[in-house]
Amino acid sequence: MERKIITKLRAWKNAPDRKPLVLLGARQVGKTWIMKHFGALEFQSVAYVNCDEEPMAKELFESDYNIPRILLTLQAITGTKIEAGKTLIILDELQEVKRGLHSLKYFCENAPQYHVIAAGSMLGITLGGGESFPVGKVNMLRLYPMDFEEFLMATGESTLCDVFHQPDWGVLNILAPKYIELLRQYYYVGGMPEVAAHYVAHHDLQEVRAKQAEILDAYRRDISKHTTATESMRIGQVLQSLPSQLAKENKKFLYNVLKPGARATQYELAIQWLVDAGIVHKVCRVKELRMPVKFYEDIGAFKLFLLDCGLLACMTETPPAQMLAGDNIFKEFKGAFTEQFVLQQLVAKDMTAYYWSSDNTPAEIDFVVQTHRVIPIEVKAEKNVRSRSMAEYIKSHPGYNLKGLRISMLDYIDQGWMENIPLFGLSKYFD
């Protein structure tokens, strides 16, 4: 499968000031595969160690950080001769090894000629838990589930991807039925690589659901394994509440959905655990649509989205017929799947998403992102696009020089104060 992150990995490999790389991402987003694949493409050899499964790795960094000794031990473990510039060293599940993360500082300072990548399914939790981190001594990248464009490539529709990089929107409008058919499939399958691979190979919808359920079960086991009983219960409550939170008209996260009388102080650590694990994305409210947007963030109000639309479909037990036939999936659940899809594509482009809501009225703008300008985004799940929130905000703030973006099932049109793009064309717009 083609993953866009390969381009970033190549840039890291060839950077003159390269440091050891930490690859972050939730379980099952394809970190191990992409590291090995990158090594096979770009290096003469790969020295791969799974620090959770390899007994000899447990004491690799306990005595000291002597790089020649460490390299010799890695060579003994992997059976691979490690040569600077020719061998990619992969330290997978590094959080399972005592002092492993801190060892990257010494690779950076004492052996910068070696290419080292570290990853782990719980590495984000390790960092969030205060583990000694080699600040300034590592490069970092995040891997997310496959975006819609990568899904198209996986299903053999590379030509449709090429259209995203053409200047004319007219071709997309002509091909809309084909894109919409594949978009429905993406809503159901999602972007978890193993799930997508099984779908492409077998087109077995029940097998897709089974694979998704396995991933969700793995997340729940991780929660139980790495937290106390009380923390595990609260994290599980937050995770299970996501479908009902997203099905609300106002998708702001409400603690009383978890249980009557629930308070932020009880659940904020549970939410942060899920964010650090990469399982959910937190989208905070902003009070103003001005640059820099971060200055206007209201951290007390936020929405939570799951990392993958296919996993959300599995959690909600949405029947295949409802998702894959007709336009039902774009209309039901108050646009929950559509907002999940849009957020997932924005995140895959390393964009931080916010939302805006009025203090005094029900008005709300679904997403706000900052590029070279602030972009208010309105998401509509179908062709009925009547909504005044974004239009009224832009009209009432002429000094902000805002131009809106509406994402809907309509064709591309530039109305001056706002552009409408088809839902499947989000990748093209931001490219």
Number of C-alpha atoms within 10 A of each C-alpha: 16 13 18 15 16 15 11 10 20 13 12 19 21 10 10 10 10 19 26 26 22 22 22 23 24 25 23 18 22 18 22 22 13 18 24 17 15 18 22 14 12 15 15 13 19 23 21 22 20 18 22 16 12 11 11 13 23 17 14 21 19 13 8 12 19 13 15 11 13 17 18 13 15 22 16 12 16 15 11 16 16 20 16 13 14 17 21 26 28 23 26 24 20 26 23 19 18 15 21 24 24 17 22 24 21 16 22 22 11 14 17 17 17 22 24 23 23 26 25 25 24 22 27 21 20 19 15 14 11 8 14 13 17 14 9 9 17 20 15 13 15 15 19 26 25 26 23 25 23 20 29 20 17 19 15 13 15 14 10 17 18 12 16 20 13 12 10 11 19 12 13 22 16 11 12 19 11 11 20 17 14 19 21 21 18 22 24 26 29 28 25 25 22 16 21 24 18 16 20 15 9 11 12 11 13 11 14 23 21 13 20 24 15 12 18 19 12 14 21 15 12 16 21 17 11 12 14 11 12 11 18 19 15 19 24 19 17 20 23 14 18 22 19 15 22 24 15 14 11 16 19 18 24 17 18 11 15 21 11 8 8 13 13 13 8 12 18 14 14 24 23 17 22 24 21 22 25 24 19 21 24 20 22 23 27 23 16 20 26 17 14 13 19 17 12 14 20 16 11 9 17 19 20 24 27 23 25 27 27 26 24 25 21 20 17 13 10 13 11 16 10 15 20 18 12 12 15 15 24 22 16 15 17 18 20 24 26 24 22 21 25 22 25 25 22 18 16 20 15 12 14 20 21 26 26 26 20 15 9 6 8 9 17 19 22 24 25 23 18 18 11 7 16 19 18 25 25 23 20 24 24 19 14 11 16 7 13 11 18 22 16 11 20 19 13 10 12 9 8 15 13 19 18 23 21 22 27 23 22 19 18 20 13 10 10 8 13 19 15 21 23 24 25 22 23 17 19 18 14 10 8
